[in-house]
Amino acid sequence: MDTADFQYIANERARKANGDRTPVRFIDREAAAKVRNFHSKFDEYEPTPLYSLKALSRKLGVGGIWIKDESYRFGLNAFKVLGGSYAVGKYLAERLNLDISELDFEKLQSGEIKERLGELTFVTATDGNHGRGIAWAANQLGQKSVVFMPKGSSAARLNNIRKEGAEASITELNYDDTVKMAARYAADHHGVLVQDSAWEGYEEIPTWIMQGYCTLIHEVMEQMKGDGKGCPTHVFLQAGVGSFAASVLGYFVAEFGDERPITIIVEPNEAACIYKSAVKNDRKPHAVTGDLPTIMAGLACGEPSTVAWELLRDYADMYISCSDAVSAKAMRMLGNPLPGDPRVVSGESGAVGLGVLSLIQEEQALRREVGERLQLNEKSRVLIISTEGDTDPEGYRDIVWNGKYPAF
């Protein structure tokens, strides 16, 4: 293994009791229950599966591996719709002077409500999954959407967004510049920007999106309790701008405090803005620039979310940057499981957490250096979240069938 395939830095201050850690204000058990209640009003809602990989757990020397399969989410093949739909619903509720729990979807389609709201257009930038979620949510709630995608985006993902009723196009810009384009378009066309990254002056809607993701972890805790396992001891969370990872970590901090799971943040080498910020160690977020050429399109983000960064900085236990080959191997592992384990179709951004776990446990040097530091052992209950399925079917087959991006 080349050292470029895997880099890490531990967060020595994550478990220290001190007064300068960012308080978690945006989520708690009651707020998560309210978010899930909102999602449950959609006809398509049902909890996505949580699978136990018992054979793989034995092979990797841990007590258990559970994988949350978000390829079943609302028929959209990815988790992102949870945040986008909640943010759109929250915005409409505030415009109508209602609590979101009072939103009646059927009433939202009525002429009276549409007249009160006026014509709204929700605008976003996306690699695919977030934009599809916004398009679906806007369509479900009787509104319009415009979606911009960075250069190199998959044509299949673009077409899926258009099928949800959005006006969508691929730009000649990288992700972060595409976000700026979407923000300008929203300002110039009286649109509503719904972006899952936050920056100074734009933090309310990204916080709503982070709250929306909590339906996922609320389901996980219910499912693990039903399996008789309680809380996981470890969780691997992939990060783009960091909103998803901070949402799940924030839930665990609010719910369990210092008894929360050991949390590992994973990113692709080419877009490791959270890892880079941790290495800088000046408490500030730092951007990664350039084209961000990684197969993990959902994580190809150069600028950390300001809201997410503070939580990840203060509470995550380790930050890991890895090569595309790490995720590709995990996609093949999940698609071709050990006897007795379920098959999971996991996309490039969805499989990377398992890829990192398997690398740590299978490489002797990493097991001694990193695994022991993380207290990974035969008693560990590890949670992995496969955030997407084969959202780019052709790319998925290239990796799983044809062996593209071979293991090191």
C-alpha positions as CSV (number, residue, x, y, z in Angstrom):
1,M,0.0,0.0,0.0
2,D,1.3,3.4,-1.0
3,T,1.1,6.0,1.8
4,A,-0.8,8.2,-0.6
5,D,-3.7,5.7,-0.4
6,F,-4.3,6.5,3.3
7,Q,-3.5,9.4,5.5
8,Y,-4.9,10.2,9.0
9,I,-4.8,12.5,11.9
10,A,-6.3,11.9,15.3
11,N,-8.2,14.6,17.2
12,E,-6.6,14.8,20.6
13,R,-9.1,17.3,21.9
14,A,-12.3,15.4,21.0
15,R,-12.6,13.6,24.3
16,K,-11.2,16.4,26.5
17,A,-13.7,18.1,28.8
18,N,-13.2,21.8,28.2
19,G,-15.4,24.8,27.8
20,D,-14.5,25.8,24.2
21,R,-16.3,23.1,22.3
22,T,-19.1,24.2,20.0
23,P,-22.5,23.4,21.7
24,V,-24.9,21.3,19.6
25,R,-28.0,23.4,19.3
26,F,-29.6,22.3,16.1
27,I,-30.6,18.7,17.0
28,D,-31.8,16.6,19.9
29,R,-34.1,13.6,20.3
30,E,-37.2,15.7,20.1
31,A,-36.1,17.6,17.0
32,A,-35.1,14.3,15.3
33,A,-38.6,12.9,16.0
34,K,-40.2,16.0,14.5
35,V,-38.0,15.7,11.4
36,R,-39.0,12.1,11.0
37,N,-42.6,12.9,11.5
38,F,-42.3,15.3,8.5
39,H,-40.8,12.7,6.3
40,S,-43.3,10.1,7.3
41,K,-46.1,12.2,5.7
42,F,-44.8,11.4,2.2
43,D,-46.5,8.3,0.8
44,E,-43.1,6.9,-0.3
45,Y,-41.7,7.0,3.2
46,E,-40.4,3.9,5.0
47,P,-37.3,3.3,7.0
48,T,-34.4,2.1,4.8
49,P,-32.8,-1.3,5.7
50,L,-30.1,-1.7,8.3
51,Y,-28.1,-4.9,7.5
52,S,-25.9,-6.9,9.8
53,L,-22.7,-8.2,8.0
54,K,-21.9,-11.0,10.4
55,A,-19.5,-12.9,8.1
56,L,-17.5,-9.8,7.3
57,S,-17.4,-8.8,10.9
58,R,-15.7,-12.1,11.7
59,K,-13.2,-11.7,8.9
60,L,-12.3,-8.1,9.9
61,G,-12.1,-9.0,13.6
62,V,-14.8,-6.8,15.0
63,G,-17.9,-7.6,17.0
64,G,-20.4,-6.5,14.4
65,I,-20.8,-4.4,11.3
66,W,-24.1,-2.7,10.5
67,I,-24.7,-1.0,7.2
68,K,-27.5,1.4,6.5
69,D,-28.6,1.1,2.9
70,E,-29.8,4.4,1.6
71,S,-30.3,3.2,-2.0
72,Y,-34.0,2.6,-0.9
73,R,-34.7,6.2,0.2
74,F,-37.9,7.4,-1.5
75,G,-37.0,5.5,-4.6
76,L,-34.3,8.1,-5.3
77,N,-31.3,5.8,-4.6
78,A,-29.6,8.2,-2.1
79,F,-30.1,9.8,1.3
80,K,-29.8,13.4,0.2
81,V,-33.5,13.9,-0.3
82,L,-33.9,13.8,3.5
83,G,-32.2,17.2,4.0
84,G,-33.5,18.9,0.9
85,S,-37.1,18.0,1.4
86,Y,-37.0,19.1,5.1
87,A,-35.4,22.4,4.2
88,V,-38.0,23.0,1.4
89,G,-40.8,22.1,3.8
90,K,-39.4,24.3,6.6
91,Y,-39.1,27.2,4.2
92,L,-42.8,26.8,3.1
93,A,-44.0,26.4,6.7
94,E,-42.2,29.7,7.7
95,R,-43.7,31.5,4.7
96,L,-47.2,30.3,5.9
97,N,-46.5,31.1,9.6
98,L,-46.9,27.4,10.5
99,D,-44.9,25.0,12.5
100,I,-43.6,22.3,10.1
101,S,-45.6,19.7,12.0
102,E,-48.7,21.5,10.8
103,L,-47.9,21.2,7.1
104,D,-50.6,19.5,5.1
105,F,-49.2,18.3,1.7
106,E,-52.6,18.1,0.1
107,K,-53.4,21.7,1.2
108,L,-50.1,22.9,-0.2
109,Q,-51.3,21.9,-3.7
110,S,-54.5,24.0,-3.3
111,G,-55.0,27.2,-5.3
112,E,-55.5,29.2,-2.1
113,I,-52.1,28.2,-0.7
114,K,-50.3,28.7,-4.0
115,E,-51.7,32.2,-4.3
116,R,-50.4,33.0,-0.8
117,L,-47.0,31.6,-1.5
118,G,-46.6,33.0,-5.0
119,E,-44.5,31.3,-7.6
120,L,-41.4,29.9,-5.9
121,T,-38.2,28.4,-7.5
122,F,-35.8,26.4,-5.4
123,V,-32.2,26.6,-6.7
124,T,-29.2,24.4,-5.9
125,A,-25.8,23.1,-7.1
126,T,-25.2,19.4,-6.9
127,D,-23.1,16.5,-8.1
128,G,-26.5,14.7,-8.5
129,N,-28.0,13.3,-5.3
130,H,-28.8,16.5,-3.5
131,G,-30.2,18.1,-6.7
132,R,-32.4,15.2,-7.4
133,G,-33.7,15.4,-3.8
134,I,-34.5,19.1,-4.2
135,A,-36.2,18.5,-7.5
136,W,-38.3,15.7,-6.1
137,A,-39.2,17.7,-3.0
138,A,-40.1,20.8,-4.9
139,N,-42.3,18.7,-7.3
140,Q,-44.0,16.9,-4.4
141,L,-44.8,20.2,-2.7
142,G,-46.0,21.9,-5.9
143,Q,-43.0,24.2,-6.6
144,K,-40.3,24.6,-9.3
145,S,-36.6,23.9,-9.1
146,V,-33.4,24.8,-11.0
147,V,-30.3,22.7,-10.6
148,F,-26.7,23.3,-11.6
149,M,-24.1,20.6,-11.8
150,P,-20.2,20.8,-11.9
151,K,-18.3,19.8,-15.0
152,G,-17.7,16.1,-15.3
153,S,-21.0,15.2,-13.7
154,S,-22.7,12.0,-14.9
155,A,-25.2,12.3,-17.7
156,A,-27.3,9.6,-15.9
157,R,-27.5,11.8,-12.8
158,L,-28.4,14.8,-14.8
159,N,-31.3,12.9,-16.5
160,N,-32.6,11.6,-13.2
161,I,-32.8,15.2,-11.9
162,R,-34.7,16.3,-15.0
163,K,-37.1,13.4,-14.6
164,E,-38.1,14.9,-11.3
165,G,-39.3,18.1,-13.1
166,A,-36.2,20.3,-12.6
167,E,-34.5,22.6,-15.1
168,A,-31.0,21.2,-14.8
169,S,-27.7,21.6,-16.6
170,I,-24.0,20.8,-16.3
171,T,-21.6,23.7,-16.0
172,E,-17.9,24.1,-17.0
173,L,-17.0,24.9,-13.3
174,N,-15.9,22.8,-10.4
175,Y,-18.3,22.1,-7.5
176,D,-17.5,25.2,-5.4
177,D,-17.7,27.6,-8.3
178,T,-21.0,25.9,-9.3
179,V,-22.4,26.7,-5.9
180,K,-21.5,30.3,-6.4
181,M,-23.2,30.3,-9.8
182,A,-26.4,28.8,-8.2
183,A,-26.3,31.5,-5.5
184,R,-26.0,34.3,-8.1
185,Y,-28.8,32.8,-10.1
186,A,-31.1,32.6,-7.1
187,A,-30.3,36.2,-6.2
188,D,-30.9,37.4,-9.8
189,H,-34.1,35.5,-10.3
190,H,-35.7,35.8,-6.9
191,G,-35.2,32.1,-6.3
192,V,-34.6,30.3,-3.0
193,L,-31.1,28.9,-2.6
194,V,-31.2,25.4,-0.9
195,Q,-27.6,24.4,-0.5
196,D,-26.2,21.9,2.0
197,S,-23.0,24.0,2.6
198,A,-23.0,27.0,4.9
199,W,-20.9,30.2,4.8
200,E,-21.0,33.5,6.6
201,G,-24.4,35.0,6.0
202,Y,-25.9,31.7,4.7
203,E,-26.4,29.3,7.6
204,E,-30.2,28.9,8.3
205,I,-31.2,26.7,5.4
206,P,-28.0,24.6,5.6
207,T,-28.9,24.0,9.3
208,W,-32.4,22.8,8.3
209,I,-30.8,20.4,5.8
210,M,-28.6,19.0,8.5
211,Q,-31.7,18.6,10.7
212,G,-33.3,16.7,7.8
213,Y,-30.6,14.1,7.7
214,C,-31.4,13.1,11.3
215,T,-34.3,10.9,10.1
216,L,-31.6,8.5,9.0
217,I,-29.9,8.2,12.3
218,H,-33.2,8.2,14.2
219,E,-34.1,5.1,12.2
220,V,-30.7,3.5,12.9
221,M,-31.0,3.8,16.6
222,E,-34.5,2.3,16.5
223,Q,-33.3,-0.5,14.3
224,M,-30.2,-1.3,16.4
225,K,-32.3,-1.3,19.6
226,G,-34.7,-3.7,17.9
227,D,-31.6,-5.9,17.1
228,G,-30.7,-5.9,20.8
229,K,-27.4,-4.0,20.1
230,G,-28.1,-0.5,21.4
231,C,-25.7,2.2,20.4
232,P,-22.8,1.5,18.0
233,T,-19.3,1.9,19.5
234,H,-17.8,3.2,16.2
235,V,-19.2,5.1,13.2
236,F,-17.5,5.9,9.9
237,L,-18.9,9.0,8.3
238,Q,-18.0,10.3,4.8
239,A,-17.7,14.0,4.3
240,G,-18.0,16.3,1.4
241,V,-18.7,19.8,2.8
242,G,-19.3,18.0,6.1
243,S,-23.1,18.5,6.6
244,F,-24.1,14.9,6.7
245,A,-21.2,13.8,8.9
246,A,-21.9,16.7,11.3
247,S,-25.6,15.9,11.4
248,V,-25.0,12.3,12.5
249,L,-22.2,13.3,14.9
250,G,-24.3,16.1,16.3
251,Y,-27.1,13.7,17.0
252,F,-24.7,11.4,18.9
253,V,-23.2,14.3,20.9
254,A,-26.6,15.6,21.9
255,E,-27.9,12.1,22.8
256,F,-24.8,10.5,24.4
257,G,-22.4,13.3,25.2
258,D,-18.9,11.8,26.0
259,E,-20.4,8.3,25.8
260,R,-21.0,8.8,22.0
261,P,-19.5,6.4,19.5
262,I,-15.9,6.9,18.3
263,T,-16.4,8.8,15.1
264,I,-14.1,8.6,12.1
265,I,-14.5,11.1,9.2
266,V,-13.5,9.8,5.7
267,E,-12.8,11.7,2.5
268,P,-11.3,11.2,-0.9
269,N,-7.7,12.4,-1.2
270,E,-8.5,14.8,-4.0
271,A,-11.2,16.7,-2.0
272,A,-10.2,16.2,1.6
273,C,-11.1,19.7,2.9
274,I,-12.0,18.5,6.4
275,Y,-8.8,16.5,6.8
276,K,-6.8,19.4,5.4
277,S,-8.4,21.7,7.9
278,A,-7.7,19.3,10.8
279,V,-4.0,19.1,9.7
280,K,-3.7,22.9,9.7
281,N,-4.9,22.8,13.3
282,D,-5.7,26.5,13.6
283,R,-9.4,25.8,14.3
284,K,-10.4,27.4,10.9
285,P,-11.8,25.7,7.8
286,H,-9.5,25.4,4.8
287,A,-10.5,24.8,1.2
288,V,-9.1,22.4,-1.4
289,T,-9.0,24.0,-4.8
290,G,-8.9,22.7,-8.4
291,D,-11.0,20.2,-10.3
292,L,-11.3,17.7,-7.4
293,P,-11.0,14.6,-9.7
294,T,-12.4,11.7,-7.6
295,I,-14.9,9.0,-8.4
296,M,-16.6,9.9,-5.1
297,A,-18.6,12.6,-6.8
298,G,-20.9,13.2,-3.8
299,L,-17.8,14.0,-1.7
300,A,-16.0,16.2,-4.4
301,C,-16.4,19.4,-2.4
302,G,-13.5,21.8,-1.7
303,E,-14.9,24.2,0.9
304,P,-16.1,23.0,4.3
305,S,-19.5,24.1,5.6
306,T,-19.0,26.6,8.4
307,V,-21.7,25.1,10.5
308,A,-20.5,21.5,10.0
309,W,-16.8,22.3,10.4
310,E,-17.1,23.5,14.0
311,L,-18.8,20.2,15.1
312,L,-16.4,18.0,13.2
313,R,-13.4,20.0,14.5
314,D,-14.5,19.7,18.2
315,Y,-16.1,16.2,18.4
316,A,-14.8,13.8,15.6
317,D,-12.1,11.4,16.8
318,M,-10.1,10.9,13.6
319,Y,-10.0,12.3,10.1
320,I,-8.9,10.1,7.2
321,S,-8.1,10.8,3.6
322,C,-8.0,7.9,1.1
323,S,-7.7,7.0,-2.5
324,D,-10.5,6.1,-4.9
325,A,-9.3,2.5,-4.9
326,V,-10.4,2.2,-1.2
327,S,-14.0,3.0,-2.1
328,A,-13.9,0.8,-5.3
329,K,-12.8,-2.2,-3.3
330,A,-15.6,-1.8,-0.8
331,M,-18.2,-1.5,-3.7
332,R,-17.0,-4.9,-4.9
333,M,-17.0,-6.3,-1.3
334,L,-20.6,-5.2,-0.8
335,G,-21.7,-6.3,-4.3
336,N,-20.1,-9.7,-3.8
337,P,-20.6,-10.5,-0.1
338,L,-19.3,-13.4,2.0
339,P,-21.7,-16.3,2.4
340,G,-24.6,-15.4,4.6
341,D,-24.2,-11.7,4.3
342,P,-26.7,-9.6,2.3
343,R,-25.7,-8.0,-1.0
344,V,-25.7,-4.2,-0.9
345,V,-25.5,-2.0,-4.0
346,S,-23.4,0.9,-2.9
347,G,-22.1,3.7,-5.0
348,E,-18.7,5.4,-5.0
349,S,-19.6,7.9,-2.2
350,G,-21.5,5.3,-0.2
351,A,-19.0,2.5,0.2
352,V,-15.9,4.4,1.3
353,G,-16.5,4.0,5.0
354,L,-16.4,0.3,4.7
355,G,-13.4,0.5,2.5
356,V,-11.5,2.4,5.2
357,L,-12.6,0.0,7.9
358,S,-11.4,-3.0,5.9
359,L,-8.1,-1.4,5.0
360,I,-7.4,-0.6,8.7
361,Q,-8.2,-4.2,9.8
362,E,-6.6,-6.0,6.9
363,E,-3.3,-4.1,6.7
364,Q,-1.2,-5.3,9.7
365,A,0.7,-2.0,10.1
366,L,-2.6,0.0,10.0
367,R,-4.3,-2.3,12.4
368,R,-1.5,-1.8,14.9
369,E,-1.1,1.9,14.3
370,V,-4.7,3.0,13.6
371,G,-7.0,0.2,14.6
372,E,-5.6,-0.1,18.1
373,R,-5.7,3.7,18.5
374,L,-9.4,3.6,17.6
375,Q,-10.0,0.7,19.9
376,L,-11.3,-1.5,17.1
377,N,-11.5,-5.1,18.4
378,E,-13.8,-8.1,18.7
379,K,-16.2,-6.1,20.9
380,S,-16.7,-3.2,18.5
381,R,-20.1,-2.5,17.0
382,V,-19.4,-0.6,13.8
383,L,-21.9,1.5,11.9
384,I,-21.4,2.2,8.2
385,I,-23.8,4.3,6.2
386,S,-24.0,3.6,2.5
387,T,-25.3,7.0,1.4
388,E,-26.1,6.0,-2.2
389,G,-26.7,3.1,-4.5
390,D,-25.7,2.9,-8.2
391,T,-26.6,6.5,-9.0
392,D,-24.3,6.3,-12.0
393,P,-25.1,2.7,-13.2
394,E,-22.4,2.7,-16.0
395,G,-19.7,3.9,-13.5
396,Y,-20.9,1.3,-11.0
397,R,-20.5,-1.6,-13.5
398,D,-17.1,-0.4,-14.6
399,I,-15.9,-0.7,-11.0
400,V,-17.8,-3.8,-9.9
401,W,-17.9,-5.8,-13.1
402,N,-14.7,-4.6,-14.9
403,G,-12.5,-4.0,-11.9
404,K,-11.8,-0.3,-12.6
405,Y,-9.7,1.3,-9.8
406,P,-8.1,-2.0,-8.6
407,A,-7.0,-2.5,-5.1
408,F,-3.4,-1.4,-4.3
